[in-house]
Amino acid sequence: MRRSGLALLLAAALLPVLPAAAVIRHVPAQYATIQAAVNAADAGDTVLVAPGTYYENVRFRGKQILLASRFILSGVPADIAATIINGSRPAHPDTASCVLFIDREDSRSVLAGFTLTGGKGTRWRDEHGAGDYWEGGGVLSALASPVIRHNLIIDNEAINGDRAVSAGGGGLRCGDGAPRLTNNVIIGNRGMYGAGIVLNYCAGAVVQNNIIAENRVYPAAAGKQTFGGGGIWINDILVGANTANLIENNTIIGNAAAGAVNAAPPAGAGGALVVWNNAVVIGRNNLMWANTQTAGGAIHLAGSNLSLSYSNVQGGFAGTENISQPPLFADSSFYLEPQSPGVDAGDPNVAYFDPADAGVPAQAGWPARGSRRNDMGAYGGPASSVLAPFSRASAVLPAEGQDFGNILPGNLGTLAIPILNLGSRTLVIERAEITVNAGNTLAVLTALPQRIRPAATDTLRLQWAPTQNGVLLDTLRLYSNDAVHANPQRVVLLGNANPTPRLILNTATFNLGDIDVNTQQVDTTFWIYNRGTGADSVYLSLNYRGLRPNNAAALSPQAVELAAGDSLLVNFAIFPPLFSKPYLSTYSPRAVVRSRFGLGTTTFEKEIRFRLVGSLAVDDKDGAVPAYFALRQNHPNPFNPQTRIAFDLPVAAMVSLKVYNALGAEVAILSEEKLPAGSHSVTFDARGLASGVYFYRLRAGDQVATRRMSLVR
């Protein structure tokens, strides 16, 4: 009785208002193909498709019809899995979406109860002049507002870069409309933006009660741009439209966004969601977890408006009653456990209540949990429904080799290998095998089988007990119920059982600050530690980086044998009076430390920064007396905040050196004294003065000279 009731409710919800002459057209009993039935259908008709696999690329052709599987009558999710539109054999390679809404369809055009898979997308010219794109692997909707519900949209892609700017919307691409996407499972699709869903220039679109999982954005086509948004990608809004797009009660989980190295945002950003370029979005009651990205956060906003509330977002997101807590999924399908923090945590307004349980009206009916208050995620709210079957485990293992480190014979090393289950079913690690050293020096410590819940991480612990010097290179093979990756999955194991030094030092820049040029010597020290298992020969030198002459700085010691567990104190010294012209400047020499026997990083550099300040009355190392009176151009110029002013006196004189601003007001007196013949220099420190043009005037006896300089902050 409960199944029959559900079927009637589904049929009532899914069927449009039918004219009296509405016809049910059966595939394949009456029509060999779905497209033939659609072509024959009139407004209000239902095209009812029997279980089977249909290699088609179905175009709705503007028909106001219901295209559905028997799920609308049975309410059995297995009918969704059994009725497949496979878009992998297109009649024309440029039109390879499973289903196309490109003829002004509206909300009376309904797609319900199918598995859509194998779609490659359609080469489509953007309606707003951005060029050609491959879009909509599973569904392409343009200038249309269809209803798409209770479908499994799985393993489609939009990654073709041929004759196109880029490709996106691996699962669905909807543009310039107000589509309703409800109760779908959108999983395992690929694109270069919006791998799950693309909403381009939409207004009033509804994305509600969907599972959006394991979709992946990556730079699939060489030289083509990616724009992030592993789960959902929303760009701009229809001109003149004022209706926000709604993202409500979705589970957005395990999606990924990767971009090319150094690509501009949003490339690689928004593993869960990208909202940009004037898009307006209201989000509530969503669950966003285990999404990854190579840049930024799981949600990427740029020039857009997103109001998100009552949602569980990993890492947090500002908004009313948002949380960031592990969602606690049950064994399959991302159902919530009764103790999940998402149960009864959605918007408390009665408009968002879960459906009532038939036997206990105060409680929520399955698949919602707890009381009637909205549950976060795809199974909460008034549109809560059992979805298409999709449960599968999906293990994510480290891509890089896992290293025990430096373990000498007679010692034990342990290693914890992280394993993430991105799938919707509990991952079961049934068996672990070691290729070379099984039962000898390597052992698995974790009891098997190991169970890892959906969207959770655990570690598999190994032990290494080397018996002789040498290196470890082995392979761990894992066998599991992973339905995405082939068994066995492999992890490379590394280790080093040789006595090996490991130098440690703090390479952060050390700032000595301002040092007067007349200071005879300034010293500072830093430590080098050998945290390894073997002795090292350590060599030290200076990279002077413009400091002259070389004897104006020293580093000691220059070579030393450093035993395992020992440390070395290094002294760096400078001798300001020995510095060559110009004296007054900022210096940043580097101490270079080299390890002879270490592995990995064997050269380290520590920068020591300082600035020489002050003034020297006479700067005449050559002993020559200038032949002429001269005022030199300051250096550097422009400057911030200090500059050096030099001048030559052929004879001793009473000297006045002053600085004026652009209005002629005196701002500084640099010298008022009698100076001997020779070359002189002073430093002008302009801290406290505003950016602008200044003049400096030298008067020596009856000689006067003026020059201009610029302070730029």
C-alpha positions in Angstrom: 0.0 0.0 0.0 2.8 2.5 0.8 4.5 1.9 -2.5 1.2 2.3 -4.4 0.5 5.6 -2.5 4.0 6.8 -3.3 3.5 6.0 -7.0 0.3 7.9 -7.2 1.9 10.9 -5.5 4.8 10.8 -7.9 2.6 10.5 -10.9 0.5 13.5 -9.7 3.6 15.5 -9.1 5.4 14.7 -12.3 2.6 14.7 -14.9 1.7 18.1 -16.3 -1.9 19.2 -16.6 -3.1 17.0 -19.4 -5.6 18.0 -22.1 -8.5 15.6 -22.5 -6.9 14.1 -25.6 -3.5 13.5 -24.0 -1.8 10.3 -25.1 0.7 7.9 -23.5 3.2 6.8 -26.1 5.1 3.7 -25.3 8.8 3.0 -26.1 9.7 0.5 -27.5 6.3 -1.1 -27.8 4.9 1.6 -30.1 8.0 3.5 -31.1 11.4 2.0 -31.7 13.2 5.0 -30.3 12.6 7.7 -27.7 13.2 10.4 -30.4 10.5 8.9 -32.6 8.0 9.0 -29.8 9.0 12.6 -28.9 8.6 13.7 -32.6 5.1 12.2 -32.7 4.0 13.6 -29.3 1.6 16.5 -28.9 1.4 18.9 -26.0 0.3 17.1 -22.8 1.4 13.7 -24.0 3.5 11.3 -22.0 6.3 9.3 -23.6 6.7 6.3 -21.3 9.9 4.4 -21.8 10.4 0.7 -20.7 13.6 -0.4 -19.0 16.5 -0.8 -21.4 19.5 1.0 -22.8 18.7 3.6 -25.5 21.7 4.9 -27.5 20.2 8.3 -28.3 20.7 12.0 -28.1 17.1 13.1 -27.5 15.9 16.5 -28.5 12.7 17.7 -26.9 11.9 20.0 -29.9 9.9 22.4 -27.8 7.3 19.7 -26.9 5.3 20.3 -23.7 5.4 16.6 -22.7 6.4 14.3 -19.9 9.3 12.0 -21.0 9.6 9.4 -18.2 10.5 5.9 -17.2 8.1 3.6 -15.4 9.5 5.1 -12.2 6.6 7.6 -12.3 4.2 4.8 -11.9 6.1 2.4 -9.7 8.0 4.8 -7.4 10.8 2.1 -7.5 14.2 3.7 -7.8 15.5 0.5 -9.6 13.4 1.6 -12.6 15.6 4.7 -12.9 18.8 2.6 -12.9 17.2 0.2 -15.5 16.1 2.9 -18.0 19.2 4.3 -19.6 19.7 7.0 -22.2 23.3 6.6 -23.4 24.6 9.5 -25.4 27.9 7.9 -26.5 26.8 7.2 -30.1 25.7 10.5 -31.6 24.6 10.8 -35.2 26.6 14.0 -35.4 29.8 14.2 -33.2 29.1 17.9 -32.4 25.7 17.0 -30.8 26.5 14.4 -28.1 24.4 15.5 -25.1 22.1 12.7 -23.8 19.1 15.1 -23.8 18.7 18.6 -25.3 16.2 21.3 -24.4 17.1 24.0 -27.1 13.7 24.9 -28.5 12.2 27.3 -25.9 10.8 24.5 -23.7 9.1 25.6 -20.4 8.0 24.0 -17.2 5.6 21.8 -19.0 8.5 20.0 -20.6 9.5 17.3 -18.0 12.3 14.7 -18.0 11.9 12.1 -15.2 13.2 8.8 -14.1 16.2 8.0 -16.3 19.8 7.2 -16.1 21.7 9.6 -18.4 25.3 8.5 -19.2 27.9 8.5 -21.8 27.2 12.0 -23.0 30.1 14.0 -24.4 28.4 17.4 -24.7 27.3 19.6 -27.6 29.4 22.3 -29.4 27.3 25.3 -28.7 27.7 29.0 -29.5 27.3 31.1 -26.3 24.2 33.3 -26.5 26.2 36.3 -25.1 29.0 36.4 -27.6 31.6 34.6 -25.6 32.4 32.1 -28.4 31.9 28.4 -28.9 31.9 25.9 -26.1 31.3 22.2 -25.6 28.6 22.0 -22.9 26.0 19.7 -21.3 27.3 16.2 -21.3 24.2 14.8 -19.7 21.7 17.6 -20.5 22.0 20.8 -22.5 19.3 23.4 -21.9 19.5 26.8 -23.7 16.9 29.5 -23.7 14.6 27.0 -21.9 13.1 26.3 -18.5 12.4 22.5 -18.3 11.8 20.4 -15.2 14.5 17.7 -14.7 13.8 15.4 -11.8 14.5 11.9 -10.4 17.3 11.1 -12.8 20.7 9.5 -12.3 23.1 11.7 -14.3 26.3 9.7 -14.2 29.7 9.5 -16.0 29.1 12.2 -18.6 31.7 14.7 -19.7 32.2 18.1 -21.4 35.9 18.2 -21.9 36.4 18.6 -25.6 38.5 21.6 -26.5 38.1 21.2 -30.3 37.2 24.5 -32.0 36.0 25.9 -28.7 37.0 28.3 -25.9 36.5 25.6 -23.2 34.0 23.0 -22.1 31.7 22.7 -19.1 28.6 21.3 -17.5 29.6 17.7 -17.6 26.3 16.7 -15.9 24.0 19.5 -17.0 24.4 22.9 -18.6 21.4 25.3 -18.3 21.5 28.8 -19.8 19.2 31.8 -20.1 16.2 30.2 -18.3 14.6 29.1 -15.1 15.1 25.3 -15.0 13.9 23.2 -12.1 16.5 20.5 -11.2 15.1 18.4 -8.3 15.7 15.0 -6.8 18.5 14.0 -9.2 21.7 12.2 -8.5 24.5 14.0 -10.4 27.6 11.9 -9.9 31.0 11.2 -11.6 30.7 13.8 -14.4 33.7 15.8 -15.8 34.2 19.2 -17.3 36.6 22.2 -17.4 34.0 24.2 -15.4 30.8 23.2 -13.6 31.5 19.5 -13.8 28.1 18.8 -12.1 25.9 21.7 -13.0 26.3 24.9 -15.0 23.8 27.8 -14.6 24.7 30.4 -17.2 22.7 33.7 -17.2 19.8 32.0 -15.4 17.2 33.7 -13.2 14.8 31.8 -11.0 16.5 28.5 -11.5 15.8 25.9 -8.7 18.4 23.3 -7.7 16.7 21.3 -5.0 17.2 18.0 -3.2 19.9 16.7 -5.4 23.0 14.6 -4.7 25.9 16.3 -6.5 28.9 14.1 -5.9 32.3 13.1 -7.3 32.2 15.5 -10.2 35.6 16.8 -11.4 36.9 19.9 -13.1 40.3 19.7 -14.5 42.4 21.1 -17.5 41.4 18.3 -19.8 42.2 20.0 -23.1 45.6 21.5 -23.6 45.7 25.3 -23.8 42.0 25.7 -22.9 40.8 27.6 -19.9 39.2 26.1 -16.8 36.9 28.1 -14.5 36.4 25.9 -11.4 33.2 24.8 -9.8 33.5 21.1 -9.3 29.9 20.8 -8.1 28.0 23.8 -9.3 29.1 26.8 -11.5 26.8 29.9 -11.7 27.6 32.8 -14.0 25.8 36.1 -14.3 22.0 36.7 -14.4 19.6 37.5 -17.2 19.5 41.2 -18.0 16.5 42.8 -16.4 15.8 39.7 -14.2 15.4 40.2 -10.5 14.7 36.6 -9.4 17.6 34.9 -7.6 18.6 31.3 -8.4 17.8 28.9 -5.5 20.2 26.3 -4.2 18.2 24.4 -1.5 18.6 21.1 0.3 21.4 19.6 -1.8 24.2 17.3 -0.7 27.3 18.6 -2.6 30.1 16.2 -1.7 33.4 15.0 -3.0 33.6 17.2 -6.0 36.9 18.6 -7.2 38.3 21.6 -9.1 41.8 21.7 -10.5 43.3 24.4 -12.7 46.4 24.9 -14.7 49.4 26.2 -12.7 49.3 29.9 -12.2 45.9 30.2 -13.9 43.7 33.2 -12.9 40.7 32.6 -10.6 38.3 31.0 -10.7 40.4 28.3 -12.3 41.0 25.6 -9.7 38.6 27.2 -7.2 35.3 26.3 -5.7 35.3 22.5 -5.4 31.7 22.8 -4.3 30.4 26.0 -5.8 31.5 29.0 -8.0 29.2 32.1 -8.1 30.6 35.0 -10.1 30.0 37.8 -12.6 26.8 39.4 -11.1 25.1 36.1 -10.4 22.5 36.2 -7.6 22.0 33.1 -5.5 20.0 32.2 -2.4 21.2 29.0 -0.7 19.8 27.2 2.3 19.8 23.8 4.0 22.7 22.5 1.9 25.4 20.1 2.9 28.9 20.8 1.4 31.6 18.4 2.5 34.9 16.8 1.2 35.1 19.0 -1.8 38.6 19.9 -3.0 40.2 22.6 -5.0 43.7 23.7 -6.0 43.0 27.3 -5.3 40.9 29.2 -2.8 38.1 27.6 -0.9 35.2 25.2 -1.5 33.0 28.2 -2.3 34.4 30.8 -4.7 32.6 34.2 -5.0 33.7 37.0 -7.4 31.5 40.0 -8.2 28.4 38.1 -7.2 25.8 37.8 -4.4 25.4 34.6 -2.4 23.2 34.4 0.7 23.8 31.0 2.3 22.1 29.9 5.5 21.3 26.8 7.6 24.0 24.9 5.8 26.9 22.6 6.8 30.0 23.8 4.9 33.3 22.2 5.6 35.7 24.9 6.7 32.8 27.2 7.5 30.9 30.0 5.6 29.4 33.1 7.0 25.6 33.0 7.2 22.6 32.4 9.5 23.0 29.2 11.5 25.7 27.7 9.2 27.8 25.0 10.8 31.0 23.1 9.9 30.7 19.6 11.5 31.4 16.1 10.1 28.0 15.1 8.6 27.9 11.5 9.8 26.5 9.6 6.9 24.9 6.2 7.1 26.3 3.2 5.2 24.9 4.2 1.8 23.5 6.9 -0.4 24.6 9.7 1.8 21.6 9.2 4.1 22.1 11.0 7.5 22.6 9.0 10.6 20.0 9.8 13.4 22.8 11.6 15.4 24.0 13.6 12.4 24.4 17.4 13.1 22.4 18.0 10.0 19.3 16.4 11.3 16.7 19.1 12.3 19.3 21.8 11.7 17.8 23.4 8.5 15.6 26.4 8.3 13.0 26.1 11.1 10.3 27.9 9.1 7.3 25.6 8.6 7.5 26.2 4.8 10.7 24.1 4.8 9.5 21.2 7.0 10.2 17.6 6.1 7.2 15.5 5.1 5.4 13.8 8.0 5.7 10.2 8.8 2.4 8.4 8.0 2.3 6.6 11.3 3.8 9.3 13.6 2.9 12.7 12.1 5.1 14.6 14.5 8.1 12.8 13.1 9.7 13.2 9.6 9.0 10.5 7.1 11.9 8.5 5.5 14.4 9.4 4.1 14.3 12.5 6.4 15.2 12.1 10.0 14.2 13.3 13.4 11.3 15.8 13.8 9.6 17.7 11.0 12.2 20.5 11.1 14.2 20.6 7.9 17.2 18.3 7.6 20.3 19.7 5.9 21.1 17.9 2.6 19.3 16.2 -0.2 16.9 14.2 2.0 15.4 17.2 3.9 12.6 19.6 3.2 9.2 19.3 1.6 10.6 17.7 -1.6 12.4 14.9 0.3 12.3 11.7 -1.7 14.2 8.4 -2.1 16.6 9.0 -5.0 18.0 6.8 -7.8 20.3 4.0 -6.6 23.9 5.1 -6.8 25.7 3.9 -3.7 29.4 3.1 -4.3 32.6 3.2 -2.4 35.4 5.3 -3.8 38.9 5.3 -2.2 41.3 8.2 -2.5 44.9 7.2 -1.7 48.0 9.4 -1.6 49.4 10.0 -5.1 52.9 10.4 -3.8 55.1 7.6 -2.3 54.7 7.2 1.5 58.0 7.5 3.4 58.9 5.9 6.7 61.9 8.2 6.9 65.3 7.4 8.3 65.1 4.2 10.4 68.3 2.5 11.4 68.5 -1.3 11.8 67.3 -2.5 15.2 64.7 0.3 15.3 61.0 0.3 14.4 59.2 2.8 12.2 55.5 3.3 11.7 53.6 4.9 8.9 49.9 6.0 8.8 48.6 6.0 5.2 45.5 8.3 4.9 42.5 6.9 3.0 39.5 9.0 2.1 36.2 7.5 1.1 34.6 9.9 -1.3 31.9 7.4 -2.1 28.4 7.1 -0.7 28.8 3.5 0.6 31.1 2.3 3.4 34.5 1.5 2.0 35.8 -1.9 3.1 39.5 -2.5 2.8 39.4 -6.3 2.7 43.1 -7.2 2.1 46.5 -5.5 2.1 49.5 -7.1 0.4 53.2 -6.1 0.4 55.1 -7.0 -2.7 58.7 -7.7 -1.5 59.1 -7.5 2.2 55.8 -9.2 3.4 56.4 -11.0 6.7 60.0 -9.9 6.8 60.6 -6.3 7.7 57.2 -4.8 6.8 53.9 -5.5 8.5 50.3 -4.2 8.4 49.3 -3.1 11.9 45.7 -2.2 11.2 43.2 -5.0 11.7 41.4 -6.0 8.4 38.8 -5.7 7.1 38.9 -1.9 7.7 35.7 0.0 7.3 35.6 3.7 6.4 32.3 5.5 6.3 31.1 7.7 3.4 32.9 11.1 3.3 35.3 10.0 6.1 39.0 9.5 6.4 40.9 6.9 8.3 44.5 5.6 8.2 46.1 2.2 7.5 49.1 1.7 9.8 52.2 -0.1 8.7 55.4 -1.0 10.6 59.0 -1.3 9.2 61.8 -3.0 11.1 64.9 -2.9 8.9 67.6 -5.6 9.7 70.4 -4.0 7.7 71.5 -0.8 6.1 69.9 0.1 2.7 66.9 1.7 1.3 63.2 0.6 1.1 61.3 0.6 -2.2 58.2 -1.5 -2.0 54.5 -1.5 -3.0 51.4 -1.8 -0.9 48.4 -3.4 -2.7 45.0 -2.7 -1.4 41.8 -4.7 -2.3 38.5 -3.2 -1.4 34.9 -2.8 -2.5 35.8 0.4 -4.4 33.5 0.6 -7.4 35.3 3.5 -9.1 38.9 2.2 -9.1 40.2 -1.2 -10.2 41.7 -3.6 -7.6 44.3 -3.5 -6.4 45.1 0.1 -5.7 48.7 0.7 -5.1 50.8 2.9 -2.7 54.6 3.1 -3.1 56.5 2.6 0.2 59.8 4.3 0.8 62.4 4.3 3.6 66.1 4.8 4.4 68.0 2.5 6.7 71.4 4.1 6.1 73.1 6.5 8.6 72.0 9.9 7.2 72.4 13.4 8.5 69.5 15.8 8.4 70.3 19.5 8.9 67.8 21.8 10.4 68.1 25.6 10.6 65.7 28.5 10.7 66.0 30.1 7.2 63.7 33.0 7.9 65.2 36.4 7.2 67.0 38.0 10.2 66.7 41.8 10.3 69.4 43.7 12.1 67.7 47.0 11.5 69.5 50.3 11.1 73.2 50.3 11.8 75.3 53.5 12.1 78.0 53.7 9.5 80.6 54.5 12.2 80.0 51.3 14.2 83.2 49.2 14.0 81.6 45.7 14.2 78.2 44.1 14.5 77.7 40.4 15.2 74.7 38.0 15.1 74.5 34.2 15.5 72.2 31.4 14.4 72.2 27.6 15.1 72.4 24.6 12.8 71.2 21.2 14.1 71.8 17.7 12.9 68.6 15.8 13.6 69.5 12.8 11.5 71.2 9.5 12.2 74.6 10.1 10.7 77.4 12.7 10.8 77.7 15.4 8.1 80.4 17.6 6.7 79.0 21.2 6.7 80.4 24.0 4.6 79.5 27.6 5.1 80.0 30.6 2.8 78.5 34.0 2.1 76.5 35.2 -0.9 77.5 38.9 -0.7 74.7 40.1 -3.0 76.3 43.5 -3.8 78.1 44.0 -0.4 81.6 45.3 -1.1 84.4 44.6 -0.4 84.2 41.0 0.7 86.2 41.6 3.9 83.4 43.9 5.1 81.5 40.8 6.2 82.5 37.4 7.6 81.0 34.1 8.5 82.5 31.5 10.8 83.2 28.7 11.0 83.5 27.8 7.3 83.7 24.0 7.6 82.9 21.6 10.4 82.1 17.9 11.0 78.7 17.8 12.7 77.8 14.6 14.5 74.2 13.2 14.6 72.3 14.9 17.4 74.9 17.7 17.6 74.5 21.5 16.9 76.6 24.3 15.6 76.6 28.0 16.5 77.4 30.2 13.4 78.6 33.8 13.8 77.9 36.5 11.1 79.8 39.8 11.4 79.9 43.0 9.5 82.4 45.9 9.6 80.6 49.1 8.5 83.7 51.3 8.2 85.1 49.0 5.5 82.1 49.2 3.2 82.7 50.6 -0.3 80.8 53.6 -1.7 77.9 54.3 -1.4 77.8 53.7 2.3 74.1 54.3 3.0 72.0 51.5 1.6 70.1 48.4 2.5 72.0 45.2 2.3 70.8 41.5 2.4 73.7 39.1 2.2 72.9 35.4 2.6 74.7 32.7 4.7 74.9 29.6 2.5 75.0 26.3 4.4 75.8 23.1 2.4 75.4 19.5 3.6 77.7 17.0 2.0 76.0 13.7 3.0 72.4 14.8 3.6 69.4 13.7 1.4 66.7 15.9 -0.1 67.5 19.6 0.6 71.3 19.9 1.0 71.7 23.7 0.5 70.1 26.3 2.8 70.3 30.0 2.7 69.6 32.4 5.5 69.2 36.1 4.6 70.6 38.8 7.0 69.1 42.2 6.2 70.4 45.6 7.5 70.6 49.2 6.6 73.6 51.6 7.1 72.5 55.0 8.3 74.0 58.2 9.6 76.4 60.7 8.0 80.1 60.9 7.4 81.6 64.3 7.6 84.2 63.6 5.0 84.2 60.8 2.4 87.6 61.2 0.8 89.3 57.8 0.8 91.5 58.7 -2.2 92.8 61.8 -0.5 92.2 63.9 -3.6 90.8 67.5 -3.3 88.1 68.3 -5.8 89.0 70.9 -8.4 85.5 72.4 -8.6 82.5 73.2 -6.4 79.7 70.7 -7.2 76.4 69.6 -5.9 75.6 66.0 -7.0 72.2 64.6 -7.8 70.9 62.7 -4.9 70.9 58.9 -5.0 68.6 57.1 -5.1 66.1 59.3 -6.8 63.1 58.9 -6.5 63.6 57.7 -3.0 61.7 56.3 0.0 62.4 57.4 2.7 66.2 58.0 2.6 68.6 59.3 0.0 72.2 60.3 -0.1 73.3 63.8 -1.2 77.0 64.3 -2.1 78.9 67.5 -2.8 82.5 68.7 -3.6 84.4 71.6 -2.0 87.6 72.7 -3.6 88.4 74.8 -0.5 87.3 74.9 3.1 84.0 76.8 3.5 81.0 77.5 5.8 78.4 75.2 4.4 74.6 75.3 4.6 72.6 72.5 3.1 68.8 72.7 3.4 65.7 71.0 1.9 62.6 72.9 0.8 59.2 71.7 -0.3 57.4 72.7 -3.6 56.0 75.8 -1.9 59.5 77.0 -0.8 59.0 76.2 2.9 62.1 74.9 4.6 61.6 71.3 5.8 65.1 70.1 6.8 68.6 71.4 7.6 71.2 68.8 6.7 74.3 70.8 7.4 75.3 74.2 8.8 79.0 74.0 9.7 82.5 74.7 8.4 83.8 71.8 6.3 87.3 71.2 4.9 88.0 70.8 1.2 87.1 67.4 -0.1 84.1 65.3 -1.1 81.3 65.1 1.4 78.0 63.3 1.7 75.0 63.4 4.0 71.8 61.3 4.3 68.4 62.9 4.1 65.7 60.9 6.0 62.3 62.0 4.8 60.2 59.9 7.2 57.3 62.1 8.3 57.1 64.0 5.0 54.5 63.5 2.3 55.2 62.2 -1.2 56.2 65.0 -3.6 58.9 67.1 -5.2 61.5 68.7 -2.9 64.5 70.9 -3.6 67.9 70.9 -1.8 70.2 74.0 -1.8 73.9 74.1 -1.0 75.5 77.3 -0.1 79.3 77.3 0.4 80.8 80.8 0.8 79.6 82.7 -2.2 78.8 79.5 -4.2 75.1 78.4 -4.4 73.6 75.3 -6.1 70.1 73.8 -6.1 68.8 70.4 -7.3 65.4 68.7 -7.4 64.5 65.3 -5.9 61.3 63.2 -5.6 59.9 61.4 -2.6 57.6 58.5 -3.6 55.9 56.4 -1.0 
